[in-house]
Amino acid sequence: MTIDPQTLSELKEALLTEKTNLENNLGRIAKSVDSKIGDYEPVFDEIGNDREDNTTEVEEYTDNLPVEIALEKKLQNVILALSKMEDGTYGVCENCRQEIALERLKANPSAQTCITCK
């Protein structure tokens, strides 16, 4: 199966939209360390120096960290998918090297594996 140019264009547009949304969401809770690879680190407001303020800062950090990690991973998958489109390897399962079903790619354009290897 070869992905026709129209479908590939639609998938690329979906990935670019998702990339923008993920970057916007990450920008609310983290700062970019390396945008080329989707590397972010969580940030929190410096409220003050007393124990209660520091506790609030730590709570904010621990609340944001898992969200930041999940969004960052999704962003990295999107960036990888876009890179694979550029080098002609998009739509190939990373595990078994078989083609990923078009239905799966339409549902999840950043999928790295086929449904069997998922």
C-alpha positions in Angstrom: 0.0 0.0 0.0 1.3 3.4 -0.9 -0.4 6.4 0.6 -1.8 8.6 -2.2 -0.6 12.2 -2.2 -4.0 13.7 -1.2 -4.3 11.4 1.8 -0.7 12.1 2.8 -1.4 15.8 2.6 -4.4 15.4 4.8 -2.5 13.4 7.4 0.3 16.0 7.3 -2.1 18.8 7.9 -3.6 16.8 10.8 -0.1 16.3 12.3 0.7 20.0 11.9 -2.5 21.1 13.6 -1.8 18.6 16.5 1.7 19.9 16.8 0.5 23.5 17.1 -2.1 22.5 19.7 0.4 20.5 21.7 3.0 23.3 21.7 0.3 25.7 22.8 -0.7 23.5 25.7 2.9 22.8 26.7 3.6 26.5 26.6 1.1 27.0 29.4 2.9 24.7 31.9 6.4 24.3 30.5 9.2 26.1 28.6 10.8 24.8 25.5 14.3 23.4 25.8 14.7 22.2 22.2 11.7 22.7 19.9 13.2 20.6 17.1 12.8 17.5 19.2 9.9 18.6 21.4 11.9 18.8 24.6 10.2 20.9 27.4 10.7 21.3 31.1 7.9 22.2 33.5 7.8 25.6 35.1 6.0 27.0 38.1 5.4 30.4 39.5 7.7 31.5 42.3 5.2 32.5 44.9 7.6 33.3 47.8 10.2 32.0 50.1 8.3 30.8 53.2 7.5 27.2 53.8 3.8 27.5 52.8 4.8 29.2 49.5 7.4 26.6 48.7 4.8 23.8 49.4 2.4 25.5 46.9 5.3 25.7 44.3 6.1 22.0 44.8 2.4 21.0 44.4 2.1 23.0 41.2 5.3 21.4 39.9 4.1 17.8 40.8 0.7 18.5 39.3 2.2 19.8 36.0 5.0 17.2 35.6 2.9 14.2 34.5 0.9 16.4 32.1 4.0 17.9 30.7 5.5 14.4 30.2 2.4 13.1 28.4 2.1 16.1 26.1 5.8 16.1 25.4 5.7 12.4 24.4 2.8 13.1 22.1 4.6 16.1 20.5 7.7 14.0 20.0 5.6 11.3 18.2 4.1 14.0 16.0 7.6 15.5 15.2 8.8 12.0 14.4 5.9 11.3 12.1 6.5 14.5 10.2 10.1 13.6 9.9 9.2 10.2 8.5 7.0 11.9 5.9 9.9 13.9 4.8 12.2 10.9 4.4 9.6 8.6 2.9 9.3 6.1 5.8 6.0 7.3 7.1 3.4 4.6 7.7 5.9 1.7 8.4 5.7 -0.1 11.7 8.7 0.4 13.9 8.5 -3.1 15.2 7.7 -5.5 12.3 8.4 -3.1 9.4 5.0 -3.8 7.9 2.8 -1.0 6.6 0.5 0.5 9.1 -3.1 0.3 8.1 -4.4 3.6 6.6 -7.4 3.4 8.9 -5.1 3.5 11.9 -3.1 6.4 10.5 -6.3 8.3 9.9 -7.3 7.7 13.5 -3.9 8.4 14.9 -1.6 10.1 12.3 1.4 9.9 14.7 1.1 6.1 15.1 4.5 4.4 15.1 3.3 0.8 15.1 0.7 -1.3 13.4 -2.3 -2.5 15.3 -0.8 -6.0 15.8 2.4 -4.6 17.4 0.6 -2.0 19.4 
